[in-house]
Amino acid sequence: MSDLKNIDKMYVANTYARFPVEIVSGKGSVLVDNNGKKYIDLGSGIAVNVFGAGDDIWKEAVIAQLDKIPHTSNLYYTEPCALLAKMLCERTGMKKVFFGNSGAEANECSIKVARKYSAEKKGSECFTIITLVNSFHGRTLTTLAATGQEHYHELFQPLTPGFVHVPANDFETLKKTAQETNAAGIMMEIVQGEGGVLPLTEDFVKQTAVFAKENDIPLIIDEVQTGNGRTGQLYAYMNYGIQPDIVSTAKGIGGGLPLGACLMGEKVQDVLHAGDHGSTFGGNPVACAGGLTILSRIDDELLADVRRKSAYIFEQFTGAAGVESISGMGLMIGIKPVGPASRIVNAAIKKGVLALTAKDRIRLLPALNIPQDLLGEAVAVLKQLCAEIRE
């Protein structure tokens, strides 16, 4: 481990504060380090491995596609790309899909679609995208501009212009700002993940959806982290009964390979024409073949189990010793401890549990199919550490 750590430090950009763990293998919700130590995984690659590590169905589909054609440009048709787009549209009611490689790319496409639609309908001066304070939409210059957290902006000025951030759950301010700026789009996460795992209120989301429709403003829902079963519905917006114009998603849809998607509804389905946008690797047949096995298995039974496990976690931590509060939706959960979240997460590693943080919270993003016995064991470890570590 020491040699690998030194190599990594010397040759890999120092953009990650890595935990002192080298993962060499894994199956399901159990990962193994270079010393043979096992860990219960509550992070799933930050909401990517929705069926855990080494999922056999996903792996077989990926290998089979590798034996056919691993990559071809988007100048040609491939079956996995077309079938995954069809499945996404049939499951969501959306009409068209643009595939990229990441959540940031999916959000970039969403912004481009909203701006092009609004410019064509209302004029080139209509370009402002409204997002929420405490949001997170990516790390490109444009998606950083969309992100409503100033500390992400400080070192990268000037950012792409045309973004305004309003407080979450403040509909009157959002409405006023949209009118004053002649907004080209409204973009939000149903649960602010990097912002602390904080769900938006149902009233705010529904009011915003109605306002956007009445004023012909494309509504973009960022489902990069919340999507693909994570919140107990296929996509988080479905918990609130709204229909967005644009949905971005990534992470879990690829099952472990880079895959992002921008889903376009009826209003904006024909905005993009040949040459308006593109991606060399977007819709890669291997990634899409894996994605088909993921999306097809996120069914009603699995989603009900996600909701049941979510209720169990909320029950265990609500009012527990050393826990101030718990927030989130489905298996996207934030626990605010009395003590420092980072200390608790590091202590959990020593006890064989891998969790994450989001601001001052312990963040849980386990595989959707994590076995109950492993979940219970990991929860017990975290509860004990919350009670013990108070400062």
Secondary structure as a PSIPRED ss2 file (coil, helix, strand):
# PSIPRED VFORMAT (PSIPRED V4.0)

   1 M C   1.000  0.000  0.000
   2 S H   0.000  1.000  0.000
   3 D H   0.000  1.000  0.000
   4 L H   0.000  1.000  0.000
   5 K H   0.000  1.000  0.000
   6 N H   0.000  1.000  0.000
   7 I H   0.000  1.000  0.000
   8 D H   0.000  1.000  0.000
   9 K H   0.000  1.000  0.000
  10 M H   0.000  1.000  0.000
  11 Y H   0.000  1.000  0.000
  12 V C   1.000  0.000  0.000
  13 A C   1.000  0.000  0.000
  14 N C   1.000  0.000  0.000
  15 T C   1.000  0.000  0.000
  16 Y C   1.000  0.000  0.000
  17 A C   1.000  0.000  0.000
  18 R C   1.000  0.000  0.000
  19 F C   1.000  0.000  0.000
  20 P C   1.000  0.000  0.000
  21 V C   1.000  0.000  0.000
  22 E C   1.000  0.000  0.000
  23 I E   0.000  0.000  1.000
  24 V E   0.000  0.000  1.000
  25 S E   0.000  0.000  1.000
  26 G E   0.000  0.000  1.000
  27 K E   0.000  0.000  1.000
  28 G E   0.000  0.000  1.000
  29 S C   1.000  0.000  0.000
  30 V E   0.000  0.000  1.000
  31 L E   0.000  0.000  1.000
  32 V E   0.000  0.000  1.000
  33 D E   0.000  0.000  1.000
  34 N C   1.000  0.000  0.000
  35 N C   1.000  0.000  0.000
  36 G C   1.000  0.000  0.000
  37 K C   1.000  0.000  0.000
  38 K E   0.000  0.000  1.000
  39 Y E   0.000  0.000  1.000
  40 I E   0.000  0.000  1.000
  41 D E   0.000  0.000  1.000
  42 L C   1.000  0.000  0.000
  43 G C   1.000  0.000  0.000
  44 S H   0.000  1.000  0.000
  45 G H   0.000  1.000  0.000
  46 I H   0.000  1.000  0.000
  47 A H   0.000  1.000  0.000
  48 V C   1.000  0.000  0.000
  49 N C   1.000  0.000  0.000
  50 V C   1.000  0.000  0.000
  51 F C   1.000  0.000  0.000
  52 G C   1.000  0.000  0.000
  53 A E   0.000  0.000  1.000
  54 G C   1.000  0.000  0.000
  55 D C   1.000  0.000  0.000
  56 D H   0.000  1.000  0.000
  57 I H   0.000  1.000  0.000
  58 W H   0.000  1.000  0.000
  59 K H   0.000  1.000  0.000
  60 E H   0.000  1.000  0.000
  61 A H   0.000  1.000  0.000
  62 V H   0.000  1.000  0.000
  63 I H   0.000  1.000  0.000
  64 A H   0.000  1.000  0.000
  65 Q H   0.000  1.000  0.000
  66 L H   0.000  1.000  0.000
  67 D C   1.000  0.000  0.000
  68 K C   1.000  0.000  0.000
  69 I C   1.000  0.000  0.000
  70 P C   1.000  0.000  0.000
  71 H C   1.000  0.000  0.000
  72 T C   1.000  0.000  0.000
  73 S C   1.000  0.000  0.000
  74 N C   1.000  0.000  0.000
  75 L C   1.000  0.000  0.000
  76 Y C   1.000  0.000  0.000
  77 Y C   1.000  0.000  0.000
  78 T C   1.000  0.000  0.000
  79 E H   0.000  1.000  0.000
  80 P H   0.000  1.000  0.000
  81 C H   0.000  1.000  0.000
  82 A H   0.000  1.000  0.000
  83 L H   0.000  1.000  0.000
  84 L H   0.000  1.000  0.000
  85 A H   0.000  1.000  0.000
  86 K H   0.000  1.000  0.000
  87 M H   0.000  1.000  0.000
  88 L H   0.000  1.000  0.000
  89 C H   0.000  1.000  0.000
  90 E H   0.000  1.000  0.000
  91 R H   0.000  1.000  0.000
  92 T H   0.000  1.000  0.000
  93 G C   1.000  0.000  0.000
  94 M C   1.000  0.000  0.000
  95 K C   1.000  0.000  0.000
  96 K E   0.000  0.000  1.000
  97 V E   0.000  0.000  1.000
  98 F E   0.000  0.000  1.000
  99 F E   0.000  0.000  1.000
 100 G E   0.000  0.000  1.000
 101 N C   1.000  0.000  0.000
 102 S C   1.000  0.000  0.000
 103 G H   0.000  1.000  0.000
 104 A H   0.000  1.000  0.000
 105 E H   0.000  1.000  0.000
 106 A H   0.000  1.000  0.000
 107 N H   0.000  1.000  0.000
 108 E H   0.000  1.000  0.000
 109 C H   0.000  1.000  0.000
 110 S H   0.000  1.000  0.000
 111 I H   0.000  1.000  0.000
 112 K H   0.000  1.000  0.000
 113 V H   0.000  1.000  0.000
 114 A H   0.000  1.000  0.000
 115 R H   0.000  1.000  0.000
 116 K H   0.000  1.000  0.000
 117 Y H   0.000  1.000  0.000
 118 S H   0.000  1.000  0.000
 119 A H   0.000  1.000  0.000
 120 E H   0.000  1.000  0.000
 121 K H   0.000  1.000  0.000
 122 K H   0.000  1.000  0.000
 123 G C   1.000  0.000  0.000
 124 S C   1.000  0.000  0.000
 125 E C   1.000  0.000  0.000
 126 C C   1.000  0.000  0.000
 127 F C   1.000  0.000  0.000
 128 T C   1.000  0.000  0.000
 129 I E   0.000  0.000  1.000
 130 I E   0.000  0.000  1.000
 131 T E   0.000  0.000  1.000
 132 L E   0.000  0.000  1.000
 133 V E   0.000  0.000  1.000
 134 N C   1.000  0.000  0.000
 135 S C   1.000  0.000  0.000
 136 F C   1.000  0.000  0.000
 137 H C   1.000  0.000  0.000
 138 G C   1.000  0.000  0.000
 139 R C   1.000  0.000  0.000
 140 T C   1.000  0.000  0.000
 141 L H   0.000  1.000  0.000
 142 T H   0.000  1.000  0.000
 143 T H   0.000  1.000  0.000
 144 L H   0.000  1.000  0.000
 145 A H   0.000  1.000  0.000
 146 A H   0.000  1.000  0.000
 147 T C   1.000  0.000  0.000
 148 G E   0.000  0.000  1.000
 149 Q C   1.000  0.000  0.000
 150 E H   0.000  1.000  0.000
 151 H H   0.000  1.000  0.000
 152 Y H   0.000  1.000  0.000
 153 H C   1.000  0.000  0.000
 154 E C   1.000  0.000  0.000
 155 L C   1.000  0.000  0.000
 156 F C   1.000  0.000  0.000
 157 Q C   1.000  0.000  0.000
 158 P C   1.000  0.000  0.000
 159 L C   1.000  0.000  0.000
 160 T C   1.000  0.000  0.000
 161 P C   1.000  0.000  0.000
 162 G C   1.000  0.000  0.000
 163 F E   0.000  0.000  1.000
 164 V E   0.000  0.000  1.000
 165 H E   0.000  0.000  1.000
 166 V E   0.000  0.000  1.000
 167 P C   1.000  0.000  0.000
 168 A C   1.000  0.000  0.000
 169 N C   1.000  0.000  0.000
 170 D C   1.000  0.000  0.000
 171 F H   0.000  1.000  0.000
 172 E H   0.000  1.000  0.000
 173 T H   0.000  1.000  0.000
 174 L H   0.000  1.000  0.000
 175 K H   0.000  1.000  0.000
 176 K H   0.000  1.000  0.000
 177 T H   0.000  1.000  0.000
 178 A H   0.000  1.000  0.000
 179 Q H   0.000  1.000  0.000
 180 E H   0.000  1.000  0.000
 181 T H   0.000  1.000  0.000
 182 N C   1.000  0.000  0.000
 183 A C   1.000  0.000  0.000
 184 A C   1.000  0.000  0.000
 185 G E   0.000  0.000  1.000
 186 I E   0.000  0.000  1.000
 187 M E   0.000  0.000  1.000
 188 M E   0.000  0.000  1.000
 189 E C   1.000  0.000  0.000
 190 I C   1.000  0.000  0.000
 191 V E   0.000  0.000  1.000
 192 Q E   0.000  0.000  1.000
 193 G C   1.000  0.000  0.000
 194 E C   1.000  0.000  0.000
 195 G C   1.000  0.000  0.000
 196 G C   1.000  0.000  0.000
 197 V C   1.000  0.000  0.000
 198 L E   0.000  0.000  1.000
 199 P E   0.000  0.000  1.000
 200 L C   1.000  0.000  0.000
 201 T C   1.000  0.000  0.000
 202 E H   0.000  1.000  0.000
 203 D H   0.000  1.000  0.000
 204 F H   0.000  1.000  0.000
 205 V H   0.000  1.000  0.000
 206 K H   0.000  1.000  0.000
 207 Q H   0.000  1.000  0.000
 208 T H   0.000  1.000  0.000
 209 A H   0.000  1.000  0.000
 210 V H   0.000  1.000  0.000
 211 F H   0.000  1.000  0.000
 212 A H   0.000  1.000  0.000
 213 K H   0.000  1.000  0.000
 214 E H   0.000  1.000  0.000
 215 N C   1.000  0.000  0.000
 216 D C   1.000  0.000  0.000
 217 I C   1.000  0.000  0.000
 218 P C   1.000  0.000  0.000
 219 L E   0.000  0.000  1.000
 220 I E   0.000  0.000  1.000
 221 I E   0.000  0.000  1.000
 222 D E   0.000  0.000  1.000
 223 E E   0.000  0.000  1.000
 224 V C   1.000  0.000  0.000
 225 Q C   1.000  0.000  0.000
 226 T C   1.000  0.000  0.000
 227 G C   1.000  0.000  0.000
 228 N C   1.000  0.000  0.000
 229 G C   1.000  0.000  0.000
 230 R C   1.000  0.000  0.000
 231 T C   1.000  0.000  0.000
 232 G C   1.000  0.000  0.000
 233 Q C   1.000  0.000  0.000
 234 L C   1.000  0.000  0.000
 235 Y C   1.000  0.000  0.000
 236 A H   0.000  1.000  0.000
 237 Y H   0.000  1.000  0.000
 238 M H   0.000  1.000  0.000
 239 N H   0.000  1.000  0.000
 240 Y H   0.000  1.000  0.000
 241 G C   1.000  0.000  0.000
 242 I C   1.000  0.000  0.000
 243 Q C   1.000  0.000  0.000
 244 P C   1.000  0.000  0.000
 245 D C   1.000  0.000  0.000
 246 I E   0.000  0.000  1.000
 247 V E   0.000  0.000  1.000
 248 S E   0.000  0.000  1.000
 249 T E   0.000  0.000  1.000
 250 A C   1.000  0.000  0.000
 251 K H   0.000  1.000  0.000
 252 G H   0.000  1.000  0.000
 253 I H   0.000  1.000  0.000
 254 G H   0.000  1.000  0.000
 255 G C   1.000  0.000  0.000
 256 G C   1.000  0.000  0.000
 257 L C   1.000  0.000  0.000
 258 P C   1.000  0.000  0.000
 259 L C   1.000  0.000  0.000
 260 G E   0.000  0.000  1.000
 261 A E   0.000  0.000  1.000
 262 C E   0.000  0.000  1.000
 263 L E   0.000  0.000  1.000
 264 M E   0.000  0.000  1.000
 265 G C   1.000  0.000  0.000
 266 E H   0.000  1.000  0.000
 267 K H   0.000  1.000  0.000
 268 V H   0.000  1.000  0.000
 269 Q C   1.000  0.000  0.000
 270 D C   1.000  0.000  0.000
 271 V C   1.000  0.000  0.000
 272 L C   1.000  0.000  0.000
 273 H C   1.000  0.000  0.000
 274 A C   1.000  0.000  0.000
 275 G C   1.000  0.000  0.000
 276 D C   1.000  0.000  0.000
 277 H C   1.000  0.000  0.000
 278 G C   1.000  0.000  0.000
 279 S C   1.000  0.000  0.000
 280 T C   1.000  0.000  0.000
 281 F C   1.000  0.000  0.000
 282 G C   1.000  0.000  0.000
 283 G C   1.000  0.000  0.000
 284 N C   1.000  0.000  0.000
 285 P H   0.000  1.000  0.000
 286 V H   0.000  1.000  0.000
 287 A H   0.000  1.000  0.000
 288 C H   0.000  1.000  0.000
 289 A H   0.000  1.000  0.000
 290 G H   0.000  1.000  0.000
 291 G H   0.000  1.000  0.000
 292 L H   0.000  1.000  0.000
 293 T H   0.000  1.000  0.000
 294 I H   0.000  1.000  0.000
 295 L H   0.000  1.000  0.000
 296 S H   0.000  1.000  0.000
 297 R H   0.000  1.000  0.000
 298 I C   1.000  0.000  0.000
 299 D C   1.000  0.000  0.000
 300 D H   0.000  1.000  0.000
 301 E H   0.000  1.000  0.000
 302 L H   0.000  1.000  0.000
 303 L H   0.000  1.000  0.000
 304 A H   0.000  1.000  0.000
 305 D H   0.000  1.000  0.000
 306 V H   0.000  1.000  0.000
 307 R H   0.000  1.000  0.000
 308 R H   0.000  1.000  0.000
 309 K H   0.000  1.000  0.000
 310 S H   0.000  1.000  0.000
 311 A H   0.000  1.000  0.000
 312 Y H   0.000  1.000  0.000
 313 I H   0.000  1.000  0.000
 314 F H   0.000  1.000  0.000
 315 E H   0.000  1.000  0.000
 316 Q H   0.000  1.000  0.000
 317 F H   0.000  1.000  0.000
 318 T C   1.000  0.000  0.000
 319 G C   1.000  0.000  0.000
 320 A C   1.000  0.000  0.000
 321 A C   1.000  0.000  0.000
 322 G C   1.000  0.000  0.000
 323 V E   0.000  0.000  1.000
 324 E E   0.000  0.000  1.000
 325 S E   0.000  0.000  1.000
 326 I E   0.000  0.000  1.000
 327 S E   0.000  0.000  1.000
 328 G E   0.000  0.000  1.000
 329 M E   0.000  0.000  1.000
 330 G C   1.000  0.000  0.000
 331 L C   1.000  0.000  0.000
 332 M E   0.000  0.000  1.000
 333 I E   0.000  0.000  1.000
 334 G E   0.000  0.000  1.000
 335 I E   0.000  0.000  1.000
 336 K E   0.000  0.000  1.000
 337 P E   0.000  0.000  1.000
 338 V C   1.000  0.000  0.000
 339 G C   1.000  0.000  0.000
 340 P C   1.000  0.000  0.000
 341 A H   0.000  1.000  0.000
 342 S H   0.000  1.000  0.000
 343 R H   0.000  1.000  0.000
 344 I H   0.000  1.000  0.000
 345 V H   0.000  1.000  0.000
 346 N H   0.000  1.000  0.000
 347 A H   0.000  1.000  0.000
 348 A H   0.000  1.000  0.000
 349 I H   0.000  1.000  0.000
 350 K H   0.000  1.000  0.000
 351 K C   1.000  0.000  0.000
 352 G C   1.000  0.000  0.000
 353 V E   0.000  0.000  1.000
 354 L E   0.000  0.000  1.000
 355 A C   1.000  0.000  0.000
 356 L E   0.000  0.000  1.000
 357 T E   0.000  0.000  1.000
 358 A E   0.000  0.000  1.000
 359 K C   1.000  0.000  0.000
 360 D C   1.000  0.000  0.000
 361 R E   0.000  0.000  1.000
 362 I E   0.000  0.000  1.000
 363 R E   0.000  0.000  1.000
 364 L E   0.000  0.000  1.000
 365 L C   1.000  0.000  0.000
 366 P C   1.000  0.000  0.000
 367 A C   1.000  0.000  0.000
 368 L C   1.000  0.000  0.000
 369 N C   1.000  0.000  0.000
 370 I C   1.000  0.000  0.000
 371 P C   1.000  0.000  0.000
 372 Q H   0.000  1.000  0.000
 373 D H   0.000  1.000  0.000
 374 L H   0.000  1.000  0.000
 375 L H   0.000  1.000  0.000
 376 G H   0.000  1.000  0.000
 377 E H   0.000  1.000  0.000
 378 A H   0.000  1.000  0.000
 379 V H   0.000  1.000  0.000
 380 A H   0.000  1.000  0.000
 381 V H   0.000  1.000  0.000
 382 L H   0.000  1.000  0.000
 383 K H   0.000  1.000  0.000
 384 Q H   0.000  1.000  0.000
 385 L H   0.000  1.000  0.000
 386 C H   0.000  1.000  0.000
 387 A H   0.000  1.000  0.000
 388 E H   0.000  1.000  0.000
 389 I C   1.000  0.000  0.000
 390 R C   1.000  0.000  0.000
 391 E C   1.000  0.000  0.000
